[in-house]
Amino acid sequence: TVQCPLAHCLLCVQVGCQYGSSRLFSASRDLTVLMWDLHGGDQPVQEFCGHDLVVSGLAVSPDGSQLCTGSRDNALCLWDVESGECLLKNAISRNLVRDTVWEAVGQSL
């Protein structure tokens, strides 16, 4: 595994944020998602690692407490934003996951 302390090692393929928040999330071909604080320094404040292939989709929950990521490994991961812990990983199909979105009302994916 290649360690990249300051940023993604490979191309960033997706970005997302929560409305009204200074947090920005970036997904990369390096199999990771990084959380950045736009008012903070030049280093990510959290790293989310758990996919086996390129992370191709991400969505932040309406309250900003959780992150959902999708990957070409056919899996969805649900993360705790503060701890970076993977709360759930579920292979959902034979096809790659390209996009994720939270329902506008409630806490459903």
N, C-alpha and C positions, 0 to 999 in steps of 0.2 A: 504494500500500500504506500502510495506517495503522500507525503505530508506537505501541506501548503499552509503555512501559518497565517498568512495575511489575506488570502483571497482564494477564489476558485482556481484550480489547476488547469481546467479546460473551459471551453466556451459556456457562457451563461445562456440558457435557453428559455427561461421563464422568470418573470418578476411579479411580485404581488405585494399588496399592503392592506392595512386596515384603515378605513376612512377616519380621519382625525388623529391618526397616530404617527409618530415619527419613526416607526419601525418599517423596514423594507426587507422583503424576503427574496432571495435569488436562488434559483435552481440551476444545476449545471450538469454537463456531461461527465463531470468527475464523481457522480453518484451522490452528491451532497446538496443540502439546502443550507444557506447561511442566513442569519438574521443580522441586520445592520440597524444601528440607531443613527438616523440622519443628523441628529444634533450631537452625536458622540464623535469618537475618534475615527481613524481610518481602518480599524480592524473590526471584524464581525463580533457580535456579542453572544452569539449562540450558533452551534453547528448541529445539524440533524443528519445523522448517518444511519442507514438501514436498508437502502435499496440495493439490489444486485445489478441493475442496469441504469441507464440514463433516467434522471428525474425529469419528467416531461410536463407535469402539471402541479400546481399548488393553489391552495385557497386558505385564507385566514378566516376563522370563525367570527361572527358578528361582534362578539365581546372581546376578541383578541386573545383569548386564553388557549386556543387550540389551532393547530395547523394541520391541514390534510394535504398529503402529497401523493401523486400518482407517478407510475414509472413504466418503462418498457418491459419491466420484469413482471407485468400483469398484476401488480399489487398496489393497494392503497395503504398508506400508513397514516395513523392519527397520532399527533404529537402534542405533548404539553409544551407550550411555548417557553415558559419560565425555566423549566428543568432540562428541556431537550430530550426528555424520555419518550420513547415510542410506547404509546398506550395500547395500540392495536395495529396489527399488520394482517391484511387479508388479501389473498389472491382472489381476484374477482372474475376473471375470464381467461380465455385463450388469447385474447387480443391485448395489445399494449394499451395502457391508460394514458390518454393524451391531455385530458382536461379534468379539472375538479372545480366544483362550485358549491358554496353554502346556500341553502334556501334563504330567501330574504327575511322570512318570518320564522322565528324559532331557532333551533339548534340542529337542524337536519342537513345532511349532506345530500 
